[in-house]
């Protein structure tokens, strides 16, 4: 399993890349139909970017909130995976 600090850093860097590649523009395009967005409204980071575009929070607050939401999702995944590991054999592979 990935170390928590390494994963948190990777999540933050990945969201920065997403922003640089147009995530805010994508959210802006979805804004007119947001009330009917369906599954898109559940995408991690999307509600936070929409809140920024609506003027409810700053851009930095939206980014921070989206990163926190991503970290929380990763934590839920780690917790689930730990619960599934009963009977697994750990392999120690030299790097």
Phi and psi restraints in degrees (range 20) as a CNS / XPLOR table:
assign (resid 1 and name C) (resid 2 and name N)
       (resid 2 and name CA) (resid 2 and name C) 1.0 -69.3 20.0 2
assign (resid 2 and name N) (resid 2 and name CA)
       (resid 2 and name C) (resid 3 and name N) 1.0 143.2 20.0 2
assign (resid 2 and name C) (resid 3 and name N)
       (resid 3 and name CA) (resid 3 and name C) 1.0 -64.0 20.0 2
assign (resid 3 and name N) (resid 3 and name CA)
       (resid 3 and name C) (resid 4 and name N) 1.0 139.9 20.0 2
assign (resid 3 and name C) (resid 4 and name N)
       (resid 4 and name CA) (resid 4 and name C) 1.0 -57.5 20.0 2
assign (resid 4 and name N) (resid 4 and name CA)
       (resid 4 and name C) (resid 5 and name N) 1.0 -47.2 20.0 2
assign (resid 4 and name C) (resid 5 and name N)
       (resid 5 and name CA) (resid 5 and name C) 1.0 -62.5 20.0 2
assign (resid 5 and name N) (resid 5 and name CA)
       (resid 5 and name C) (resid 6 and name N) 1.0 -41.6 20.0 2
assign (resid 5 and name C) (resid 6 and name N)
       (resid 6 and name CA) (resid 6 and name C) 1.0 -61.4 20.0 2
assign (resid 6 and name N) (resid 6 and name CA)
       (resid 6 and name C) (resid 7 and name N) 1.0 -44.8 20.0 2
assign (resid 6 and name C) (resid 7 and name N)
       (resid 7 and name CA) (resid 7 and name C) 1.0 -66.4 20.0 2
assign (resid 7 and name N) (resid 7 and name CA)
       (resid 7 and name C) (resid 8 and name N) 1.0 -42.5 20.0 2
assign (resid 7 and name C) (resid 8 and name N)
       (resid 8 and name CA) (resid 8 and name C) 1.0 -61.4 20.0 2
assign (resid 8 and name N) (resid 8 and name CA)
       (resid 8 and name C) (resid 9 and name N) 1.0 -40.9 20.0 2
assign (resid 8 and name C) (resid 9 and name N)
       (resid 9 and name CA) (resid 9 and name C) 1.0 -64.0 20.0 2
assign (resid 9 and name N) (resid 9 and name CA)
       (resid 9 and name C) (resid 10 and name N) 1.0 -42.5 20.0 2
assign (resid 9 and name C) (resid 10 and name N)
       (resid 10 and name CA) (resid 10 and name C) 1.0 -63.7 20.0 2
assign (resid 10 and name N) (resid 10 and name CA)
       (resid 10 and name C) (resid 11 and name N) 1.0 -39.9 20.0 2
assign (resid 10 and name C) (resid 11 and name N)
       (resid 11 and name CA) (resid 11 and name C) 1.0 -61.8 20.0 2
assign (resid 11 and name N) (resid 11 and name CA)
       (resid 11 and name C) (resid 12 and name N) 1.0 -46.2 20.0 2
assign (resid 11 and name C) (resid 12 and name N)
       (resid 12 and name CA) (resid 12 and name C) 1.0 -62.5 20.0 2
assign (resid 12 and name N) (resid 12 and name CA)
       (resid 12 and name C) (resid 13 and name N) 1.0 -45.3 20.0 2
assign (resid 12 and name C) (resid 13 and name N)
       (resid 13 and name CA) (resid 13 and name C) 1.0 -64.2 20.0 2
assign (resid 13 and name N) (resid 13 and name CA)
       (resid 13 and name C) (resid 14 and name N) 1.0 -38.4 20.0 2
assign (resid 13 and name C) (resid 14 and name N)
       (resid 14 and name CA) (resid 14 and name C) 1.0 -64.7 20.0 2
assign (resid 14 and name N) (resid 14 and name CA)
       (resid 14 and name C) (resid 15 and name N) 1.0 -40.1 20.0 2
assign (resid 14 and name C) (resid 15 and name N)
       (resid 15 and name CA) (resid 15 and name C) 1.0 -68.2 20.0 2
assign (resid 15 and name N) (resid 15 and name CA)
       (resid 15 and name C) (resid 16 and name N) 1.0 -35.8 20.0 2
assign (resid 15 and name C) (resid 16 and name N)
       (resid 16 and name CA) (resid 16 and name C) 1.0 -60.1 20.0 2
assign (resid 16 and name N) (resid 16 and name CA)
       (resid 16 and name C) (resid 17 and name N) 1.0 -42.3 20.0 2
assign (resid 16 and name C) (resid 17 and name N)
       (resid 17 and name CA) (resid 17 and name C) 1.0 -63.8 20.0 2
assign (resid 17 and name N) (resid 17 and name CA)
       (resid 17 and name C) (resid 18 and name N) 1.0 -43.1 20.0 2
assign (resid 17 and name C) (resid 18 and name N)
       (resid 18 and name CA) (resid 18 and name C) 1.0 -59.8 20.0 2
assign (resid 18 and name N) (resid 18 and name CA)
       (resid 18 and name C) (resid 19 and name N) 1.0 -41.7 20.0 2
assign (resid 18 and name C) (resid 19 and name N)
       (resid 19 and name CA) (resid 19 and name C) 1.0 -63.8 20.0 2
assign (resid 19 and name N) (resid 19 and name CA)
       (resid 19 and name C) (resid 20 and name N) 1.0 -43.2 20.0 2
assign (resid 19 and name C) (resid 20 and name N)
       (resid 20 and name CA) (resid 20 and name C) 1.0 -64.6 20.0 2
assign (resid 20 and name N) (resid 20 and name CA)
       (resid 20 and name C) (resid 21 and name N) 1.0 -28.2 20.0 2
assign (resid 20 and name C) (resid 21 and name N)
       (resid 21 and name CA) (resid 21 and name C) 1.0 -93.1 20.0 2
assign (resid 21 and name N) (resid 21 and name CA)
       (resid 21 and name C) (resid 22 and name N) 1.0 8.7 20.0 2
assign (resid 21 and name C) (resid 22 and name N)
       (resid 22 and name CA) (resid 22 and name C) 1.0 106.4 20.0 2
assign (resid 22 and name N) (resid 22 and name CA)
       (resid 22 and name C) (resid 23 and name N) 1.0 20.3 20.0 2
assign (resid 22 and name C) (resid 23 and name N)
       (resid 23 and name CA) (resid 23 and name C) 1.0 -59.9 20.0 2
assign (resid 23 and name N) (resid 23 and name CA)
       (resid 23 and name C) (resid 24 and name N) 1.0 -38.0 20.0 2
assign (resid 23 and name C) (resid 24 and name N)
       (resid 24 and name CA) (resid 24 and name C) 1.0 -67.9 20.0 2
assign (resid 24 and name N) (resid 24 and name CA)
       (resid 24 and name C) (resid 25 and name N) 1.0 -37.9 20.0 2
assign (resid 24 and name C) (resid 25 and name N)
       (resid 25 and name CA) (resid 25 and name C) 1.0 -64.1 20.0 2
assign (resid 25 and name N) (resid 25 and name CA)
       (resid 25 and name C) (resid 26 and name N) 1.0 -38.7 20.0 2
assign (resid 25 and name C) (resid 26 and name N)
       (resid 26 and name CA) (resid 26 and name C) 1.0 -64.4 20.0 2
assign (resid 26 and name N) (resid 26 and name CA)
       (resid 26 and name C) (resid 27 and name N) 1.0 -42.3 20.0 2
assign (resid 26 and name C) (resid 27 and name N)
       (resid 27 and name CA) (resid 27 and name C) 1.0 -65.1 20.0 2
assign (resid 27 and name N) (resid 27 and name CA)
       (resid 27 and name C) (resid 28 and name N) 1.0 -39.8 20.0 2
assign (resid 27 and name C) (resid 28 and name N)
       (resid 28 and name CA) (resid 28 and name C) 1.0 -61.4 20.0 2
assign (resid 28 and name N) (resid 28 and name CA)
       (resid 28 and name C) (resid 29 and name N) 1.0 -39.3 20.0 2
assign (resid 28 and name C) (resid 29 and name N)
       (resid 29 and name CA) (resid 29 and name C) 1.0 -66.3 20.0 2
assign (resid 29 and name N) (resid 29 and name CA)
       (resid 29 and name C) (resid 30 and name N) 1.0 -31.5 20.0 2
assign (resid 29 and name C) (resid 30 and name N)
       (resid 30 and name CA) (resid 30 and name C) 1.0 -83.5 20.0 2
assign (resid 30 and name N) (resid 30 and name CA)
       (resid 30 and name C) (resid 31 and name N) 1.0 -15.1 20.0 2
assign (resid 30 and name C) (resid 31 and name N)
       (resid 31 and name CA) (resid 31 and name C) 1.0 -53.8 20.0 2
assign (resid 31 and name N) (resid 31 and name CA)
       (resid 31 and name C) (resid 32 and name N) 1.0 -45.3 20.0 2
assign (resid 31 and name C) (resid 32 and name N)
       (resid 32 and name CA) (resid 32 and name C) 1.0 -61.8 20.0 2
assign (resid 32 and name N) (resid 32 and name CA)
       (resid 32 and name C) (resid 33 and name N) 1.0 -29.6 20.0 2
assign (resid 32 and name C) (resid 33 and name N)
       (resid 33 and name CA) (resid 33 and name C) 1.0 -107.5 20.0 2
assign (resid 33 and name N) (resid 33 and name CA)
       (resid 33 and name C) (resid 34 and name N) 1.0 13.7 20.0 2
assign (resid 33 and name C) (resid 34 and name N)
       (resid 34 and name CA) (resid 34 and name C) 1.0 -55.9 20.0 2
assign (resid 34 and name N) (resid 34 and name CA)
       (resid 34 and name C) (resid 35 and name N) 1.0 -41.9 20.0 2
assign (resid 34 and name C) (resid 35 and name N)
       (resid 35 and name CA) (resid 35 and name C) 1.0 -59.3 20.0 2
assign (resid 35 and name N) (resid 35 and name CA)
       (resid 35 and name C) (resid 36 and name N) 1.0 -22.2 20.0 2
assign (resid 35 and name C) (resid 36 and name N)
       (resid 36 and name CA) (resid 36 and name C) 1.0 -111.6 20.0 2
assign (resid 36 and name N) (resid 36 and name CA)
       (resid 36 and name C) (resid 37 and name N) 1.0 23.7 20.0 2
assign (resid 36 and name C) (resid 37 and name N)
       (resid 37 and name CA) (resid 37 and name C) 1.0 -68.9 20.0 2
assign (resid 37 and name N) (resid 37 and name CA)
       (resid 37 and name C) (resid 38 and name N) 1.0 -20.6 20.0 2
assign (resid 37 and name C) (resid 38 and name N)
       (resid 38 and name CA) (resid 38 and name C) 1.0 61.5 20.0 2
assign (resid 38 and name N) (resid 38 and name CA)
       (resid 38 and name C) (resid 39 and name N) 1.0 -124.5 20.0 2
assign (resid 38 and name C) (resid 39 and name N)
       (resid 39 and name CA) (resid 39 and name C) 1.0 -62.2 20.0 2
assign (resid 39 and name N) (resid 39 and name CA)
       (resid 39 and name C) (resid 40 and name N) 1.0 -30.4 20.0 2
assign (resid 39 and name C) (resid 40 and name N)
       (resid 40 and name CA) (resid 40 and name C) 1.0 -61.0 20.0 2
assign (resid 40 and name N) (resid 40 and name CA)
       (resid 40 and name C) (resid 41 and name N) 1.0 -29.6 20.0 2
assign (resid 40 and name C) (resid 41 and name N)
       (resid 41 and name CA) (resid 41 and name C) 1.0 -69.0 20.0 2
assign (resid 41 and name N) (resid 41 and name CA)
       (resid 41 and name C) (resid 42 and name N) 1.0 -15.3 20.0 2
assign (resid 41 and name C) (resid 42 and name N)
       (resid 42 and name CA) (resid 42 and name C) 1.0 -97.1 20.0 2
assign (resid 42 and name N) (resid 42 and name CA)
       (resid 42 and name C) (resid 43 and name N) 1.0 -4.7 20.0 2
assign (resid 42 and name C) (resid 43 and name N)
       (resid 43 and name CA) (resid 43 and name C) 1.0 -66.1 20.0 2
assign (resid 43 and name N) (resid 43 and name CA)
       (resid 43 and name C) (resid 44 and name N) 1.0 132.2 20.0 2
assign (resid 43 and name C) (resid 44 and name N)
       (resid 44 and name CA) (resid 44 and name C) 1.0 -62.1 20.0 2
assign (resid 44 and name N) (resid 44 and name CA)
       (resid 44 and name C) (resid 45 and name N) 1.0 126.1 20.0 2
assign (resid 44 and name C) (resid 45 and name N)
       (resid 45 and name CA) (resid 45 and name C) 1.0 97.6 20.0 2
assign (resid 45 and name N) (resid 45 and name CA)
       (resid 45 and name C) (resid 46 and name N) 1.0 -27.4 20.0 2
assign (resid 45 and name C) (resid 46 and name N)
       (resid 46 and name CA) (resid 46 and name C) 1.0 -64.0 20.0 2
assign (resid 46 and name N) (resid 46 and name CA)
       (resid 46 and name C) (resid 47 and name N) 1.0 -50.0 20.0 2
assign (resid 46 and name C) (resid 47 and name N)
       (resid 47 and name CA) (resid 47 and name C) 1.0 -59.5 20.0 2
assign (resid 47 and name N) (resid 47 and name CA)
       (resid 47 and name C) (resid 48 and name N) 1.0 -34.8 20.0 2
assign (resid 47 and name C) (resid 48 and name N)
       (resid 48 and name CA) (resid 48 and name C) 1.0 -67.9 20.0 2
assign (resid 48 and name N) (resid 48 and name CA)
       (resid 48 and name C) (resid 49 and name N) 1.0 -41.9 20.0 2
assign (resid 48 and name C) (resid 49 and name N)
       (resid 49 and name CA) (resid 49 and name C) 1.0 -68.0 20.0 2
assign (resid 49 and name N) (resid 49 and name CA)
       (resid 49 and name C) (resid 50 and name N) 1.0 -37.0 20.0 2
assign (resid 49 and name C) (resid 50 and name N)
       (resid 50 and name CA) (resid 50 and name C) 1.0 -63.9 20.0 2
assign (resid 50 and name N) (resid 50 and name CA)
       (resid 50 and name C) (resid 51 and name N) 1.0 -42.1 20.0 2
assign (resid 50 and name C) (resid 51 and name N)
       (resid 51 and name CA) (resid 51 and name C) 1.0 -59.5 20.0 2
assign (resid 51 and name N) (resid 51 and name CA)
       (resid 51 and name C) (resid 52 and name N) 1.0 -39.3 20.0 2
assign (resid 51 and name C) (resid 52 and name N)
       (resid 52 and name CA) (resid 52 and name C) 1.0 -64.5 20.0 2
assign (resid 52 and name N) (resid 52 and name CA)
       (resid 52 and name C) (resid 53 and name N) 1.0 -47.1 20.0 2
assign (resid 52 and name C) (resid 53 and name N)
       (resid 53 and name CA) (resid 53 and name C) 1.0 -63.4 20.0 2
assign (resid 53 and name N) (resid 53 and name CA)
       (resid 53 and name C) (resid 54 and name N) 1.0 -27.9 20.0 2
assign (resid 53 and name C) (resid 54 and name N)
       (resid 54 and name CA) (resid 54 and name C) 1.0 -81.4 20.0 2
assign (resid 54 and name N) (resid 54 and name CA)
       (resid 54 and name C) (resid 55 and name N) 1.0 -4.3 20.0 2
assign (resid 54 and name C) (resid 55 and name N)
       (resid 55 and name CA) (resid 55 and name C) 1.0 82.7 20.0 2
assign (resid 55 and name N) (resid 55 and name CA)
       (resid 55 and name C) (resid 56 and name N) 1.0 14.9 20.0 2
assign (resid 55 and name C) (resid 56 and name N)
       (resid 56 and name CA) (resid 56 and name C) 1.0 -82.9 20.0 2
assign (resid 56 and name N) (resid 56 and name CA)
       (resid 56 and name C) (resid 57 and name N) 1.0 -29.4 20.0 2
assign (resid 56 and name C) (resid 57 and name N)
       (resid 57 and name CA) (resid 57 and name C) 1.0 -143.8 20.0 2
assign (resid 57 and name N) (resid 57 and name CA)
       (resid 57 and name C) (resid 58 and name N) 1.0 161.6 20.0 2
assign (resid 57 and name C) (resid 58 and name N)
       (resid 58 and name CA) (resid 58 and name C) 1.0 -72.9 20.0 2
assign (resid 58 and name N) (resid 58 and name CA)
       (resid 58 and name C) (resid 59 and name N) 1.0 165.8 20.0 2
assign (resid 58 and name C) (resid 59 and name N)
       (resid 59 and name CA) (resid 59 and name C) 1.0 -61.3 20.0 2
assign (resid 59 and name N) (resid 59 and name CA)
       (resid 59 and name C) (resid 60 and name N) 1.0 -45.6 20.0 2
assign (resid 59 and name C) (resid 60 and name N)
       (resid 60 and name CA) (resid 60 and name C) 1.0 -62.4 20.0 2
assign (resid 60 and name N) (resid 60 and name CA)
       (resid 60 and name C) (resid 61 and name N) 1.0 -40.0 20.0 2
assign (resid 60 and name C) (resid 61 and name N)
       (resid 61 and name CA) (resid 61 and name C) 1.0 -65.6 20.0 2
assign (resid 61 and name N) (resid 61 and name CA)
       (resid 61 and name C) (resid 62 and name N) 1.0 -37.4 20.0 2
assign (resid 61 and name C) (resid 62 and name N)
       (resid 62 and name CA) (resid 62 and name C) 1.0 -64.7 20.0 2
assign (resid 62 and name N) (resid 62 and name CA)
       (resid 62 and name C) (resid 63 and name N) 1.0 -43.0 20.0 2
assign (resid 62 and name C) (resid 63 and name N)
       (resid 63 and name CA) (resid 63 and name C) 1.0 -64.5 20.0 2
assign (resid 63 and name N) (resid 63 and name CA)
       (resid 63 and name C) (resid 64 and name N) 1.0 -46.8 20.0 2
assign (resid 63 and name C) (resid 64 and name N)
       (resid 64 and name CA) (resid 64 and name C) 1.0 -58.8 20.0 2
assign (resid 64 and name N) (resid 64 and name CA)
       (resid 64 and name C) (resid 65 and name N) 1.0 -44.5 20.0 2
assign (resid 64 and name C) (resid 65 and name N)
       (resid 65 and name CA) (resid 65 and name C) 1.0 -65.7 20.0 2
assign (resid 65 and name N) (resid 65 and name CA)
       (resid 65 and name C) (resid 66 and name N) 1.0 -38.1 20.0 2
assign (resid 65 and name C) (resid 66 and name N)
       (resid 66 and name CA) (resid 66 and name C) 1.0 -67.0 20.0 2
assign (resid 66 and name N) (resid 66 and name CA)
       (resid 66 and name C) (resid 67 and name N) 1.0 -40.2 20.0 2
assign (resid 66 and name C) (resid 67 and name N)
       (resid 67 and name CA) (resid 67 and name C) 1.0 -65.7 20.0 2
assign (resid 67 and name N) (resid 67 and name CA)
       (resid 67 and name C) (resid 68 and name N) 1.0 -41.8 20.0 2
assign (resid 67 and name C) (resid 68 and name N)
       (resid 68 and name CA) (resid 68 and name C) 1.0 -61.7 20.0 2
assign (resid 68 and name N) (resid 68 and name CA)
       (resid 68 and name C) (resid 69 and name N) 1.0 -43.4 20.0 2
assign (resid 68 and name C) (resid 69 and name N)
       (resid 69 and name CA) (resid 69 and name C) 1.0 -61.1 20.0 2
assign (resid 69 and name N) (resid 69 and name CA)
       (resid 69 and name C) (resid 70 and name N) 1.0 -39.1 20.0 2
assign (resid 69 and name C) (resid 70 and name N)
       (resid 70 and name CA) (resid 70 and name C) 1.0 -66.1 20.0 2
assign (resid 70 and name N) (resid 70 and name CA)
       (resid 70 and name C) (resid 71 and name N) 1.0 -41.2 20.0 2
assign (resid 70 and name C) (resid 71 and name N)
       (resid 71 and name CA) (resid 71 and name C) 1.0 -64.3 20.0 2
assign (resid 71 and name N) (resid 71 and name CA)
       (resid 71 and name C) (resid 72 and name N) 1.0 -40.0 20.0 2
assign (resid 71 and name C) (resid 72 and name N)
       (resid 72 and name CA) (resid 72 and name C) 1.0 -64.8 20.0 2
assign (resid 72 and name N) (resid 72 and name CA)
       (resid 72 and name C) (resid 73 and name N) 1.0 -39.1 20.0 2
assign (resid 72 and name C) (resid 73 and name N)
       (resid 73 and name CA) (resid 73 and name C) 1.0 -64.7 20.0 2
assign (resid 73 and name N) (resid 73 and name CA)
       (resid 73 and name C) (resid 74 and name N) 1.0 -43.4 20.0 2
assign (resid 73 and name C) (resid 74 and name N)
       (resid 74 and name CA) (resid 74 and name C) 1.0 -62.2 20.0 2
assign (resid 74 and name N) (resid 74 and name CA)
       (resid 74 and name C) (resid 75 and name N) 1.0 -38.0 20.0 2
assign (resid 74 and name C) (resid 75 and name N)
       (resid 75 and name CA) (resid 75 and name C) 1.0 -64.1 20.0 2
assign (resid 75 and name N) (resid 75 and name CA)
       (resid 75 and name C) (resid 76 and name N) 1.0 -42.1 20.0 2
assign (resid 75 and name C) (resid 76 and name N)
       (resid 76 and name CA) (resid 76 and name C) 1.0 -61.2 20.0 2
assign (resid 76 and name N) (resid 76 and name CA)
       (resid 76 and name C) (resid 77 and name N) 1.0 -38.4 20.0 2
assign (resid 76 and name C) (resid 77 and name N)
       (resid 77 and name CA) (resid 77 and name C) 1.0 -65.7 20.0 2
assign (resid 77 and name N) (resid 77 and name CA)
       (resid 77 and name C) (resid 78 and name N) 1.0 -43.7 20.0 2
assign (resid 77 and name C) (resid 78 and name N)
       (resid 78 and name CA) (resid 78 and name C) 1.0 -61.9 20.0 2
assign (resid 78 and name N) (resid 78 and name CA)
       (resid 78 and name C) (resid 79 and name N) 1.0 -43.1 20.0 2
assign (resid 78 and name C) (resid 79 and name N)
       (resid 79 and name CA) (resid 79 and name C) 1.0 -61.9 20.0 2
assign (resid 79 and name N) (resid 79 and name CA)
       (resid 79 and name C) (resid 80 and name N) 1.0 -45.4 20.0 2
assign (resid 79 and name C) (resid 80 and name N)
       (resid 80 and name CA) (resid 80 and name C) 1.0 -61.6 20.0 2
assign (resid 80 and name N) (resid 80 and name CA)
       (resid 80 and name C) (resid 81 and name N) 1.0 -45.7 20.0 2
assign (resid 80 and name C) (resid 81 and name N)
       (resid 81 and name CA) (resid 81 and name C) 1.0 -62.9 20.0 2
assign (resid 81 and name N) (resid 81 and name CA)
       (resid 81 and name C) (resid 82 and name N) 1.0 -41.9 20.0 2
assign (resid 81 and name C) (resid 82 and name N)
       (resid 82 and name CA) (resid 82 and name C) 1.0 -58.2 20.0 2
assign (resid 82 and name N) (resid 82 and name CA)
       (resid 82 and name C) (resid 83 and name N) 1.0 -38.6 20.0 2
assign (resid 82 and name C) (resid 83 and name N)
       (resid 83 and name CA) (resid 83 and name C) 1.0 -69.0 20.0 2
assign (resid 83 and name N) (resid 83 and name CA)
       (resid 83 and name C) (resid 84 and name N) 1.0 -22.0 20.0 2
assign (resid 83 and name C) (resid 84 and name N)
       (resid 84 and name CA) (resid 84 and name C) 1.0 -90.7 20.0 2
assign (resid 84 and name N) (resid 84 and name CA)
       (resid 84 and name C) (resid 85 and name N) 1.0 -8.7 20.0 2
assign (resid 84 and name C) (resid 85 and name N)
       (resid 85 and name CA) (resid 85 and name C) 1.0 -78.5 20.0 2
assign (resid 85 and name N) (resid 85 and name CA)
       (resid 85 and name C) (resid 86 and name N) 1.0 -4.8 20.0 2
assign (resid 85 and name C) (resid 86 and name N)
       (resid 86 and name CA) (resid 86 and name C) 1.0 -56.0 20.0 2
assign (resid 86 and name N) (resid 86 and name CA)
       (resid 86 and name C) (resid 87 and name N) 1.0 123.4 20.0 2
assign (resid 86 and name C) (resid 87 and name N)
       (resid 87 and name CA) (resid 87 and name C) 1.0 89.9 20.0 2
assign (resid 87 and name N) (resid 87 and name CA)
       (resid 87 and name C) (resid 88 and name N) 1.0 -3.4 20.0 2
assign (resid 87 and name C) (resid 88 and name N)
       (resid 88 and name CA) (resid 88 and name C) 1.0 -77.1 20.0 2
assign (resid 88 and name N) (resid 88 and name CA)
       (resid 88 and name C) (resid 89 and name N) 1.0 154.6 20.0 2
assign (resid 88 and name C) (resid 89 and name N)
       (resid 89 and name CA) (resid 89 and name C) 1.0 -109.2 20.0 2
assign (resid 89 and name N) (resid 89 and name CA)
       (resid 89 and name C) (resid 90 and name N) 1.0 124.9 20.0 2
assign (resid 89 and name C) (resid 90 and name N)
       (resid 90 and name CA) (resid 90 and name C) 1.0 -75.2 20.0 2
assign (resid 90 and name N) (resid 90 and name CA)
       (resid 90 and name C) (resid 91 and name N) 1.0 133.4 20.0 2
assign (resid 90 and name C) (resid 91 and name N)
       (resid 91 and name CA) (resid 91 and name C) 1.0 -104.1 20.0 2
assign (resid 91 and name N) (resid 91 and name CA)
       (resid 91 and name C) (resid 92 and name N) 1.0 128.2 20.0 2
assign (resid 91 and name C) (resid 92 and name N)
       (resid 92 and name CA) (resid 92 and name C) 1.0 -105.0 20.0 2
assign (resid 92 and name N) (resid 92 and name CA)
       (resid 92 and name C) (resid 93 and name N) 1.0 102.3 20.0 2
assign (resid 92 and name C) (resid 93 and name N)
       (resid 93 and name CA) (resid 93 and name C) 1.0 -104.0 20.0 2
assign (resid 93 and name N) (resid 93 and name CA)
       (resid 93 and name C) (resid 94 and name N) 1.0 121.7 20.0 2
assign (resid 93 and name C) (resid 94 and name N)
       (resid 94 and name CA) (resid 94 and name C) 1.0 -64.4 20.0 2
assign (resid 94 and name N) (resid 94 and name CA)
       (resid 94 and name C) (resid 95 and name N) 1.0 141.0 20.0 2
